[in-house]
Amino acid sequence: MKRYITFIAIFYFFALFNLKGIEYTASLEPFSSDIIGIAKNSSSILCYGTKGIIMRSDLKAQDWKQVYIGEMDSIINIVNYQDIYIGATNKYLLKSIDNGINWTKLKLNEIDFNNIVNITFLKDSLFLLTNNGIFNLDLKSNAIGKIVNFDTTLNNVYYEFLSYNNSLFYFKYNLINNRLYLAKFEVNTKNTIEEEINYEINENFLATSDIKSLKLKLNDNNGVYFLIDYKTSLSPYPMTKIYKQKLESDSITLLYNNLNDNYRVVNSFEIFNNNKYIISPDTLNYINLFKLKETGDLSLITKNEIDRLIIPSYNVIGNDLIFGRKYINSFSFINDSLIIAVDNKKAIFKSTNAGENWLVASSFIPLTYYANAMGPKIYSQFPDKFYIPLSINNNKYLQIIKTTNGGITWSPQKNKNFYYNINSRSFLFQNKEEKIFLIIKNPDYADKIKCYFSDDYGDNFVNFTTDKIFGSNSLDSEYISNVYTFSESYFIHTMNINSSNKKGEPYVSTLFALDKNCNYQNKVTLDSISVFNISHNTIDNSFYLIGLKQIQFMDTDSGFYFNKKVVLLKSLDGGKTWKDLNINLPINFDFFTLSKGKRYYDESIETLSLNNKFILLNSNKSFESEGLKYKNNIYALDLLSLSIDSTQIITQNVLSNLFILKGQPFIYYISSDYLYHINMINSPIFIDDSIKISDLLPFYNKFDNVIYNFFSVDSDLWFYIGEKDYSTLGSDISYKILPYRIRFEKLVSVIETKIEKSDVYLYNEPPYPMPVENQVSTVFYWNSNYDVQKANYELYNIYGEKLEKFHVKFIQESNSSGRLILDCNEVPSGVYLLQIKLGEEQKSIPIIINK
């Protein structure tokens, strides 16, 4: 027998590249997941779902940690067996013996993991439901056998998988006729019983039905309960029905029908202490817990709204309130008082009083953006605390999504509903005491600027008057451009949008200076200067400002253009006065009008501050013989000597997202195809290396994904990847944006166990007792495809002589394991080998007899 077991430490480094002799490794970790299930043992709670993410907490659900198993694999299910977690993905099995902290991967060539549906335990065996059959796996020996074979030509798919009293329960659904069956497989007799579920009595509706989800639950006293959620093209209403089947009977009865309950959207179904519960949203609350009685009536348990601002979306059909989607994928009673509920968007909710009140442990709301949009910004001055302003409900409201643990959990604010629209803009910054200041500019509202602060990490916001930040200055016509944060001061840049709309006239640009407590100090008018960046130089204790100054004014309707020039200003008095240093950068912005009302820049610019330099990235179009190209010029402007260094890269796509990681004398920037690494140590600056985006992000496809906004947070790099939203296909395709992190260190290791395919397995536990006086026993395992009754047993002494007189007793305990007992009463003292032969395989077990 040949069996190869390889243990490989996998750290999931998605990039390994050499930069001028320095080897860099970088790890990718996603921070958003659609959570679909909950598992628990005696010490921990796990929430699992897509993108290889497992959320882990203690039994109080107070401190959550993220475990990333790597490879962006979706986790189908995790079950608990004697405090050991066993999970399944569409590639392999998972096992954890330390409460979900570390995981072992088990790959089995006998199983097509692309077809795996679910897993469950029955006594000491793990069963796997796939779309082509049911398998039985012994985890100690890795012995696996197929116990049920499905005919794959019948277009059936399978759902759910539970075990009870020597039976396995699952759903079978036919894709051709939309028929649904509840199947029960008796493990001992190998018999399968199927009962059709007539979930839709209208045959026309049945022919157009689309099952959205199925839930299967077992009640020790009353039998099997299951929920069916489906939709038909002939009705605008979501259909939800809950059925009951007694274990001693094959009859199926309808317990609940949302047709009789105003088409209530039932999110999930659970049984605890022989009581049945459902969760459903409404207009006031994202999550409500109901008790489902045997009469089919509902009793509301939840008494108060959820503690944070989460707004369910819904619409009205006729006089009926219809919610756009299900909101809770699963919920589970951890004990009599603690309930955990999970959902898409890395949402975890908990109730500590049996469902009367609900708290948000985590919820990240992925918004949709168009491909050419910038995406939301991340605000951070601390490596583990940062904030993302997100407009929701078609730009009607603003939510401040925050994390205080480096992206493990996310949550919106609690008590403020910030009104917003498509023309609104928001800016957020923190002071050294970690107090958060929020400015919202709403040009379409009476109060055009609203100011708020939070001293509890963004949980609650309090409104304050604008004079604290802007003094007595009127801001009705001001457009807030950006906020620049420093250790002892802040600058807010605004522009007068009314004057800038007047053709051929200068516009007004204003810089407001604030002290370290965010109190207004003074304002400075910068005539027709758009600020790109502000930097503080510790060597000469000066502030430097780089921007574009409009230097020529023409009537653009006539086809003429106006010109802008890069300028560098310096302030020696904390921003009260600024001096033009008259630098000469070969960057000029020409503003063209091709036709009336159609204007565009043919160049773009990005800047960042690095030590005592301003780095500028200037990209402009160039029409070459082989097509459109972009000339990307990188300039390094030394703030002390005013010397300029530069290099150029020609690419097929415009470069963007200039960033730097803390403690590194390099800059990075990215196109849709490559990430470039620029060495800024010496002059001239040069490109160290470039790496394909496809190598950095193996799942990235530029036809289905868009990269938005890179942000460096301490030494980590955060960015968004947009996943194409196929529900918006058309002229304006949108993308759901989700956060990811690149870290230049290893993640939690995961051990991969790879088992090559073989014809038979033989494995035994150590014999006991040893030495032996009367009898010794051992448990051994084999491939269930083989007939163990045909095994041969031989006993040899240390001289290789076979003993003729000995007695072996075999007790089969399962279809792949059993106990072997050797009677040693008639065998003299000595050292022996008990040899087991099964087919062409054999196993030798050393035995020491001492009488």
N, C-alpha and C positions, 0 to 999 in steps of 0.2 A: 504494500500500500504506500502510495506517495501522497503526503499531505504537507503543504507548505503554509506556515503561519508567519506572517511578517508584521512586526510592530513598528509603526512609523510615526514619529512625532510630527504632527502637522501644525504649523503656526499660521497658515493661510496668508503668507506674504504674497500680495498680488503683484509686486514689482521687485525686481532685483537688478540693479544696474550699477555700472562703475563710472564714476565721475573723476577723471584725471587721477586714477589710483585710489580713490576713496570709494569703498563699496557701501551702497545705500540699500536698505531694505525698508519697505513701506507696507503697512497692513491696512486693508480696507474693512470697515465695519459699518453696516447700515444701522440707522437709529429710528426706523419706523417699520411697523409690522402690522399686518392684519391678524389679530389674535383670534384664534378659533376655539381654543380649548383650555381646560384647567385640570391639573392633576395635583394630588397631595399625598404625603405619607405622614408619619408620626412627628416629623420635624420641620417640614417645609411645604411651601405652596409653589407650583410652577404654572405659568401661563405661556402658551406656545402658539406658533402660527407660521407666517411666511417669513422669507428672507433669512432663515437660519437663526432666528432670535428666540431665546427662552428667557422669560422674566422670572426671577426667583426671589422668594421672600420667606421670612419665618412665619410661624402659624398665626401671628397677629397681623400680618400683611402691612407692616409699618415701614420696613426698610427694603426697597426693591433693588436687585442687582440684575444686570444684563449678562447673559452668557451667549456668545456667538459661536455656533458650531461650524461656521465657515461655508463657503461655496454657495451662499444665498439659497440654500435648500429649504423648501417648505416642509414643516413637520406635520404629518398627518394626524398622529395621535401619540400620547404618552400615557402609559398605564403603570400602576404601582403593584408590585408583587413582593410581599414580605419586606417592605421598605426599600426595595430596589426599583429604580425607574427604568422602564423599557420603552423606547420610542421608535417610531418608524417614519422615514421619509420616502420619497420616490426613488432613492438610490441605495439606501442601506438601513440597517437597524441601529439604534442607539441604546447604550446602557450606562447608568450612573449608579455607583454604590455609595456616593458621598452627598446625597440629598440634592443632586443636580448641579454641583459645582464643576465637576469634570466628567467628561463623557468618552466612552469607547465606541468606535464605529465598527460594525460587523457587516461585512459584505458577503453575500451568499450567491454563488453563481447559479444555483438551482432555481432562484426566484427572479422573475422579471419585475424589478421594483417599479418600473413605469406603470405596471398594472395593479400595484398594491392599493387596496381600499382602506383597510383598517386592521387593527390587531386587538386581541383580547386574551386573557388568561382563563384557563379552566383547570382547577387543581394545580398540578405542577407543570403544566405544559402551556406554551405560548402558541396561539393559533393566529394565522395570517389569512385574511380574506383578500383575494385578488380577483380580477375580472376573468381569470381562467381557471380558478379553483381555490380550494382551501388547503393550507399547508399546516403541518405541525412541526414545531421546532423545540428541541431540547437544548437549553442554553448552556448546560454544562459540557455537553459533548459536541455541540454544533450539529448534531444529527438532525436531519430534516426529511420529512416525507410528505407526499401529497395524498390527502385522504379523501378529497372530493374533486372531481373534474367537471368543469363547466364547458358546455358546447359554445365556442366563441362565434359560431356562424349564426346564432339566433338573435344577435343584436341586443343582448341584455347587458345592463350595467347594474352594479351592486352598491348598496349604501349601508352604513351603520354596521355594528358588529358587537354583540353582547353575549355573554355566557351565563347560564343558570342551570344548576342541577343536571349536569351531564348533557346539556343541550346548547347549541349555538344558534343565535337569532340574527337575521339580517334581512334587508329588503332586496328584492329583485324587480327591476323596472325595464320593460321592453320599449325600446326607442321607436319601434315601428307602429305599434298600436296603442302606446301610452298606458299599457296595463301595469298595475303595481301589485306585487305579491309580498306577503310576509312569510319568510321561510324559517323553518326550524329543523336543524340537523341534529339527530341523536348520535352522539359520539360512540356510544357502546354498540348500538345496532347498525350504525352506518345508514340509517334511513333519513330521508328528507321529506318533510311535510310542508306544502305550500298552500296558503290561503289567499285568494284574490281579495284585494281591498277595493271596494267600489266607492272610491273617494268622490267621483262625480257621476251623478245619476243621469245627467244630460249627456247623451252620446255625442252630440255636436260639440259640446264643451270639451269632452274627453278627447276627441280627435285633435283638438287644438291646444291641449293643455301643455304646460311647461312647469315641471316640478322644480321649485326653487330650493327647498331644503326639506330634510327628513330628520326627525329626532326619535330615538327609540329608548325607552326607559323600562325598568323592571321594578315591580313592587312585590315584595315577598309574600304579602298577604292576598293580594288581589289579582296579580298576573302581569301582563304586558300592556304598556301604554305607548302610543306613538303619535307623533304630530306630523301632519303633512301640510306643507305650505306650497301653494302652486298658483299659477296665473293662466288664464286663457285669453286668446286673441279676440274672443267674442264678448268679453266683459272687461270693463275698466277696473274692476275691484280685485284686490288680493284675496285669495281664498285660503283659509286656515281651518283645519279640522283635526280634532284629537279623538283617537279611537282607543278602545279597551278590548283586550282579549284575555279571558280567564285561562289559567294554565291547564286546568282540567278539562277545558272545552276548546273546540276549534272555532266557535262562533265569535264574530267580531261585531261590536256595537259602537255606535257613534256617541261620544260623550260631550263634545263641544263643537259648535259650528259658528264661525264668526259672521256668517250670513244673518244670524239671529242677534248679533251684537254690533250692529252698525258697521260691519266690515272691519272690526278692530284688527290692527296689525299685531299679531302675536309673535314676539321675537324669539322666545325660547321657552323650554319646558323642562321641569325638574321634579323629582320625587325625593322627599326627605322625611324620615320618620313616618312613612306611610301616608304622608300628605302630598298633594300635587300642587305645583305652583307654575305660573307663567309670568313673563315680563312683557309689558307693552308700553309704548310712549303715548303722549298726548300733547296738546298745544302748550301746556304749561310746564310739563316735566319730561325730560329726556327718558326717564326710567321710572316705571311703576311696577311694584310687585303685587300680584293677585294670588289668592288661594282659590284653586279650582275644586269645587265640590263635586260629589258623585252625581248630583242632579244636573251638572253642567253649568251651574251659576258661578259667578265670580264674586269674590269678596276682596275689596281693595285693602292692602296692608300699608302701603306707603302713605305717609301723612304730610310730608314737606317736599318742597322743590329741591333738586340737586344743588349742592353747595357752590358750584361754579357755573359760569356763564356758558352753557352749551345749549344751542338752539336747534331743536329738531326741525327739519324741513318737511313741509306738507303742502297739499293743495286740496281744492274743493271740487268734487264732481257732483253736480246737482246740488243737493243739500247735505251731501255727505263729506265728512272730513277724511281725506285719504293721504297717508304718509308716503313719501317718495321711496323709502326703502326700509328694510329691517335694520334695527339699531343694535341689538345685542346678539352676538353669535352663540354665547353659552353663559350659563351661570351655575354656581355650585355652592351648597352649604358646607362650610368648613367645620362648623359646629352649630349649636343651637342658636347662636346669636350672630356669628360672622358669616356673611355671604360675599362671594366674589363674582362679579360679572365682567365679561370681556367683549370687545368689539373690534372692528377695523380701526385703523388710525392709531394703533398702539394704545387703545383705550382699556383701562382697568378701573372698575368702580368697586367700592366696597360699602357694605352696611354692617355696622357693629351692633345693631339692635333689631336683628331679624327682619330687615327690610323696611322699617318705618322711615329711616333717613338714609340717604346715599351720599357718599363722598367720592370725589374724583381723585384717584391715585395717579392716573396718567391719561392724557388724551392729546394727540397731535393731529391737527386738522390739515390734511393735504389740500391745497388749493389748486385750481387749474389756471395755467398761464399759457399764452401763445408762445410760439417758438422764438420770436424776436423780442420778447419781453425780458426784463431784467431779473424778475423773480424777487421774492421778499428778502429783506436785509436782516443780518444777524447783528445785534448790538451786544458788545461784551467788553468789559474791562477786567474780568476775572476768568481764570481758565475753566471753572466749573459752573459758572452762572452766566447765562446769556438769554436774550429775549428776542422774540420775533413778532413784529406787528403783522397781523393778517386780517385782511378785510373779508367778511363773510356775508352770506345771504345776498349775493349779487351786489356787493359793495354797500350794503345798508348799515353794517355795523363793523366795528373794529375790535378784534380780540388781541390781547397781548399774551402770546404763548411763551411760557418761561420754563427753564430747567435750572435747578440748583445742584444737580449731581452729574454734570457733564453729558447730558443728553440721554440718560437712562430713562427718566420719566419726564413727561411734559404735562403742563396744565395751564389753562387759561385763567384770567383774573376772576375774582369772585363777584364783586358787587356793582360793577359799572358797565352800563351798556352804552358804549361810545358810538354816537351817530356818525355816519360816514357816507360818502357817495363816491362816484367814479372820479370826481375832481379833487377829492380830499387827499391830503398828505399828512403823514405822521413822522415825528422824530422823537427819539428816546435816548437818554444818556444818564449816566450814573456819576455820583460823586464818590469821594474816598470812603465815606461812611456807608456806601452801597445803597444810598437813597436813590430812587429812580424818578426821573423827571420826564414827563410825556407832554409833547406839544402836538396838537391836532389843528391843522389849517383846513377850514371848511369855507371856501369862497362863496358857496351857494346858501349859507346859513346867515342868520342875523348876527350871531356871535362867530365872527370869522375865525378867531383863534381862541382855543380853549387850552388851558394848562392844568396839569395834574401832577401829583407826586405820590410815591408809595414808599413807605419805610418798612415793608414786610415782604420784600423780594417780589413785588408785583401781584400779591394776593388782593390787596385793596388799594384803590386810588382815591385821593382826595383832591377836589378842585381848588385852585387858588387863582388870584387875579394876575393878569398879564404884566402888571407893573413890577412885579418881583424880578422878572427876567428882562422885560423890554422897557422899563421905566414908564415915563408918561408919553412915549412915542406912539403915534397911531400906526396900526399895521393893517388897515382895511385893504390897502392895495398891494401889500407886500406878499411876495412869494418866497417861502422859506426854502432855501436851497440845501443847506447842510448844517450839522453841528459838529464842531471840532473839540475834542476833549483832551485836557492835559491835567497833570497832577494838582496844580494850584489855580487853574483858570479854565474858562470855556469861551469859545467863540461861536456865535450863530450868524450865518450868512443868509441875507435875504436880498431879493431883487424886486424892484417896482415893476409889476407886470403891466400896469397901465401905460407907463411911459415907454416901455419896451415894445409895445404894440404899434406905436406911432412910427410910420415909415420915415426913414432918413433922419431920426433923432437919436441922441444918446439915451441910454437908460441908466437908472440909479441902482447902484449896488451898495448894500449897507452891511457893516460888520458890527455886531453887538458883542461887547466884552463883559464877561461875568467873572466874579471871584470864585474861590474854591467852594463856597457855600451856595453857588448858583444865584447870587444876587447881582442885579444890574450895576455896572460900573460906568460904561460910556458907550457911545456909538461913533463909528467912523464911516464917512461916505466915500466909496470907491467909484469914481465916475466910470461907468461902462466897463467894469471888470467882472468877469465871471470867475469865481474862485474855484480852483481845482483841488488845492491842498494847502494845509498850513502845518508847519513843523516848528518844533522848539529845539534849538541847538544849545546843548549844555556847555559847550566850550566858550562861546561868547555870550551866553545867556540872552539870546535874541530869538525872536519869532521871524520865520520866513514864510512868505505867502507866494504861491505860484498860481497863475491864472491866465486868462485870455482877455486882452483889452481891445475894445473896438476902436479902430483908429481912422476909419474912413466911412462916411455915411452917404449912401446913395438911395435913390428911389428904386427899390427892387422891382416894382411893377413895370418899369421901363426896360428891364432886362439887364441893368447894371448891377454891380455887386458892391457889398462893403467888405472890408478886410479886418481880420483880427490877428493880433500878434501876442506871442507868449511873453509875459512879463514876470519879473521876480521882485517882490517887495520885502523890505526888512524893517522890523520894529525893535527899538532898543528900550522902549518904555512900557512893555506889557501890552502893546496893541493900541495905544492911544494915538500914535502917529506912525506913518509908514513912508518909507523912502524907496523910490524906484532905483534898482541897481543897474538898469540899462544893459541887460544881457542880450546876446545876439544868437538866438536859436533859429535854425533854418526851418521853422514851422510857421506857416501862415495859413489861416483858415479863410478860404474864399467862399462867400455865400452866394449861390447861384439861383436864378429863377429861370427855369426852362419854359414854363408857361405860367400864366397868371394864377397865383395861389399855390403853385407847386414849387416848393423850395427844399433844398437839401444841402448838407455838407458833403464834400467828396473826401473828407479826412476825419479821423477820430483820434482822440488822445486819452490816455490814462496816466495817472501819476501815483507814486507812493514815496514815502520817506524812509531812507535807509541810512542810519548813522548820521553822517554830516552831508548827505547827498539827497537830492531829489532825483528820482528815476522817472523818466517819461517814456511812454510807449506811444509812438505816432504811426498810425496805419493809414495808407492811402491807396486808392485803386490805381492799377496800371494795366492797360490793355496791351497784352503781348501777342505775338503771332500764334501762340498756342492757346490763347484765350485770356480771360480775366485773371489777374494776379493781384496780390496785395504786397506792397512794399512796407515792411514793418521796421521802423527805425527805433532803436532804443538809445536814449541819451542818459548819461550820468552827469548831473550838474553838481559840482562841488560847491557847497554854500560858503566856504571860507575863501578859497582861491578863485571862485567863479569859473574855474576851468571846466571844459565840456569834453566828455568822452562818448563815443558812440559805436554802434554796430548795427548791421541790417540783416533781416531774414526775409526772404521772398516765399510766400505761401499761397496756396489756392483759396484759403479762407482767412477772413479777418481775425486777427489775434485779439484776445481780450483776457480779463481776469488776471491782472498783474498782482502778485502777492509775494509775501516774504514770511518765513517761519522764524520764530523767536530764536535767537542765539546762532543763526546761520548767516554767513556773509554771502548769501546767494539770493537771487530772485528767481521766481518761476512765472511763466505765463503760458497760456493754453490756447489752442485753436480747436476746431471740432475734430481734428485728427491726431494732434501731437501735444505733448507737454514738454516745454523747453526749460532748460536749466541754465541760468546765466551766472558766471563767476564774476563777482564784483570785487574780488580781493585786490587785484593788480590792475594796472593800466597797460595796454588797452583792455577793456572788458571783452569777454568772449563767451561764446556758447560752449558750455561744458559738454552737454549731451542733450539728446531728445529721446523721448520714448513714446510709442504709439498709445493712444487712448485705449485701444482694444487690448493692449497688454496690461495696462493699469486696471481696467475694468472689463473683465472677460465677458460680462453680461451686456456690456454697452453696445448698442446698435444705433448708429446715427440716423437711421431711418425711423426708429421707434422711440429714441431717447434724445433728450436735449440736456446739456449741462448748463446750469444757472449758477452764477454768483459764487465764486470761491472766496472764503473768508478764513484768515488765519486767526486762530484762538490759541494764544500761547504758542506751544510748539506743535499743535495739531492743526490740520487743515480741514475745514468744513466746507461743504458745498451741497448743492441740490442737484438731483437728477430728475428730469421730467420724464414720466412714463406716458406714452400716448394714450389719450382717452378716446377709445374707439366709439364711444357714444356721441362724440362731437365731430365725426368725420364729415368733411365738406370743405368749403373754401377756407374756413378758419379752424384749423385743427388745434385743439388745446392739449395740454400735458399736465398730469398730476405731479406736483413737485414733492419730493421726499428727501430728508436729510441723510447725508453720509459723512463719515469722518475718515481721513487718512492719518494714521499714526505711525511715527518712525520708531516703533518698538513692537515687540511681539504681543499677540493676544494670548488669552488662556489656551493652553495646549489641549488638543484633542487627539487621542490615540486611535489610530485606524488599524483594525484587525482584518486582514485579507485572507480568505480561505480559498485556495484553488480547488477547482472541481475534482472530485474523486468518485470512485464507484462505491466505496464503502467506508464507514467510519468505525473504528474500534477504540474505545477509550474507557479507562477504569479509574476509580478512586483508589487511594492507598488501602491495602487490606488491613483489617482490624480483627482481633488484637495482633500485635507483632512484638516479640515472638509469641507463638501460639502453643497451647498445650493440647486442647481438645478439638476445637474447630475454629476456622477463620472465615471471614466473609468479606466480599468486596462488591461494590456496585459498578456495573459496566454498561456502556451505551453503544448502540450500533445504528446504522442506517435502517430506517423502518421498511425500506424496500426489500430487505433480506429476511429470510425465514430463520430466526434464531434457533428454532428447534433442530435445525440441521447442523448446529455447531458441534465440534469435536473437542474433547478435553484430554490432555496428556500431562503426566507428571514426570519430571526428570530430576535425578540427583546431580551433584556437582561433577560427577564423572561422565555425564551424558547418558546414563543408563535409564531407560524407561521403566517406571514401576507399573506392574500389572494390577496390583491390588490396592485400590483407593476408591473413595466414594465422593461424588460431587452431586450437590442438589442445586437446582436452578429454579428461582421464583421470578416469573415475569411480572413487572409492575406497571409497564405501559407498553405501547407498540414500539418503543425505541430504547427501553431501559429495563434492567432487572437486577436481582441480587443473586450472586453465586456463593455457595457455602461449601467449603472443603472440610470433610470429616477427617481428622488427623489421628484418630484413636489407633488405627492399625498401621500407621506410618511411623518409623523410628525417628529419633531426633536427628537433625541435620538441616542442611540448606538445600532447597529445591526450587525448581521452576515449574509453575503451572502454566501450560501453554494452551491458549484458546485458538481454534482454527474456525474461520467462517468464510467459506468459499476459498478464494485465493489469499485471503488476509489472515494474519495471525498476531496474537498478542501474548507476551510472556510476562508472568507476574512472579516475582521472587517471594518465597515463603521460607520463614525460619521456624523450625519446630524444636521446642525445648521442653522435655518432659522431666 
